[in-house]
């Protein structure tokens, strides 16, 4: 039986909460916390930094949808944003976000909420809305999610998406015999279901509650932006991995697939 949007989002929230201790206890989190003790620290790569700077992040009001442990929105605040808010439905990961903010004495707000249910007090409140690295795949209803992003933007505001490319979902990264063989349709309708903990540092797989991952074609993403009144301003397909460490095996191939992309869309309302 097909699940409702609420069923999927609740299952994914529970899975993220259950996965949070693995991330909190990992050496990477301790290093991240230490790094944020340095004033102005940013975990953003060069491409994201340059794109955000070109959008006028300094002095801007910025929101990040599905901010996880907050490392990116905290980095954006350190780039000079006037105000920053991170939204996420996982209380356990937001606890880590508060910990990182405290480590760097960074003034950033965090809101626990279903991404589809962000309050109307946030409408037209942000110059830039940020979506990064594996958010869209958790969304059972992509047009409704991007409708939220659109309504949070001020007139003329910019949606910045830096995401893994959906074509990578055609591969099975855990196929030790042939991870380069195409195994899944680009036009897959049903979500992937996984019972492992949600990890992306290349460590051993751990058990965890069921969670669901949705494949959205690039045409779906672009159309959902357009249908929600967002004008596509820039679109770049990129060769490098920004997803889980396991996908690094697809870097630097002779026949290189697009592993990530940057899309900037402008609020025209």
N, C-alpha and C positions, 0 to 999 in steps of 0.2 A: 504493500500500500504506500502510495506517495505521501511523504511527510509535508506538513505545512511549513511556511517560512519560519514561524515561531519554533516549531519542532527542531528544524535544522539549526537555527541560531542558538537555541538553548543547549542542544547537544554539543555544539562547538564551544560555547562558553564553558560548559562543564569540563570539556577536554582541555581547554587552555588553563583553567584553574588547576586541574590535576597535573598539568605539565609544568606549572610554574616552579615548583620546588627543584626540579632538575636544572632549570636555568639559574635559579637563585644560588644553588650550591656549586655551580660550575666555576672553574677558575676564571673563565671569561668575564663573569659578572664582577668578580673581585677586581679584575684589571680595569673594567669599565668604570666602576665606582671610584677607583684610585685616579683614573684619567680625568674624571669630572672635577676632581679637587683642584686641578689646574685651571685658573681663570681663562675663559674663552675656548675651552676644549670643544671640539666638534668631531663627531664620528662620521660625518657626511663625506662622501668621496668628492673628487674634484668636479665631476660632471654635475652632481646635484648642487654643490656649492655655487658653481658658476651660474647655473640656471636660476637658482633662487636669487642670487645677487642681481641678475639681469631683470628679474621681476620686481626688484625694489624691496627686498626683504628687510633691509635696514629701516626701522621706523614703522614697519607694517604690523597689522593685527593678523595673526596666523593661527589656523586651526589644523590639527592633524586628526584624521579619522582612523580609528583602530591603531592607536599609538603604541600598543604593547607595553614595554617597560620605559617608554618615554625618551629613549636615548636620542631619537631624531628631533623631536620637538624641543628638547633641551638644547641640542646643538643649534637649532634655528634661533632660539632665544640668544644664544651666545654669538650668533652672527649679527645681532643688533636689532632683532624684531622688537617692536614696542610692547606687544602683549602676545602671549602664546597659551593655547588651550589644547590639551590632548584628550580625545574621547576614546574610551575602550569599554567593553563589557566585562572584562576579566578583573575582578577585584584583586586577585592575587598578583597579577602583573602590574596593576596600578600601585600596589604597595611597593613594588620594586622601583617604579617611576618616582614615587615620593622619596625613596631612599637615595636615588641618584640626584634628585633635585636638592636634597639636603646636603649631600656631599659637596656639591658645587655652589651651594647658596644661590640657587637659580630661582628666580621668581617666575613660576609657570604653574598654571592651573590644570587639574585633571578631573574629568567628569566620568563617572561610571554610568554607562547607559548602553542599551541596544542601539547600534548605529542607525537603525531605521526609526528610532524614537527620540532623537535629539530634540530638545525643547525648542519651542518657537522663539524664546528669548534670544536664541543664537542666530535667528534669521537676519541676513544682510549685515552681519557683524564683522566679517573678515575680508581682508584684502587678498589673502592667499589661503587656499585650502589644499592640504597636502595628503596624498595617498601614495604609500610606498610598499614595495617588496612583499608581495604575497597577500595583499588585502583582498583584492577583487575575487580571488578564488574561494574565499570564505562566504561570498555573498550569493544566496540562492536566487535573489531577484535583483539583477544588476541595474535595470532602469530605475527602480525605486531607490536604490542606494545612491546612484548618481544624482537623482532628484534632490536628495538630502544635501549632497555637496553643493549643488547649484543654489539652493535656497540659503545656504550659509554665507554665500559670497555677496559682498557689496556690489552695486552696479559697477561694471568694469573690472571686477576682481578676477583673479586667475586661479584656475584649478591646475595643480601640478601633480602629475602622475608619473612615478618612476617605478616601473613594475617588471616582473619577469614576463617573458613573452609566452603567450599561450601555446605556441608551436612546441615548446619544450614538454608540454604534457603528453605529447605523442610518444615520448621515450619512457622506458622503465629504468630509472637510475639504479635500482637495486638488482637488475639482471646481471649477475656477475659473468655470465657467459657472453652476452652481447648487448651491452647497454646502448649501443648505437642503432639497434634495429627499431624501426617504427612499430609500435605495438598497439597504440590506441588511436582512434579516429579523431581528427581535428574537429569533427562535427559531433562529438560525443554529447548526448543529451542528459544522461543520468550522471549524478555526481559519483566521484570516487568515495568509497567508504574505507576507513582505516581504523584499526584498533590499537595502534601504537601511540606512545606519547609523542607530542609534537616537539620535535627537536630539529635543530638546523646547524649544529656545530660539528657534524661529522662523527659524533660519538656513537656508541652501540645503541641499537634500538631498544626501547623499553616498553612494557605493556601500558595500556591506557584506555580510557573510555572511547567509544565510537565517535568519530567525527567525520565531517563531510566536506569535500572539496569540489568546486564547480568549475568547469571549463567554459570560459567565455571567449569566443573568437574575437579577433581584432575588429572585425566589422561590427560585432555586437557592442564593443566598447565605444567605438567612434560614433555609432548610431545613437547610443544612449546619451552621449554628450550632446549631440545635435538636437535630439528630441527634447532635451531639458534646457534648451535655450543657450547652450554653450557653443561658442564659435571656436573651431580648432585653429590654433595659432601656430603651433609647432608640433612636429611629430618626427622622432628619430628612432630608428631601430638600431640596436647595439649588439656587438658580438659577445660581451662578457657576462659572466654569471653574477647576479646579485642575490640569488636565492640561497638555499641550503648548501652547505659545503660540499655535499655529495655531487652537486652539479658542476663542480670545477673540472670534472673529467671532460666536459664538453668544450672547454676553453681551447683556443689555439689549434683548431682542427683545419686540415686542408680544405674540407668542405664544411665551412663554418655556419651553423644555424644562428638565427637571431635569438639571443638568450634574454634580452631585456629591451626596454624601450622607454623613451621619455615622451610624454604628451602634455602639452600645455593648451588649455582651453579657456576662453574668456567669457565672463558673464556679460551678456548683451542686454539684459533686462533693465 
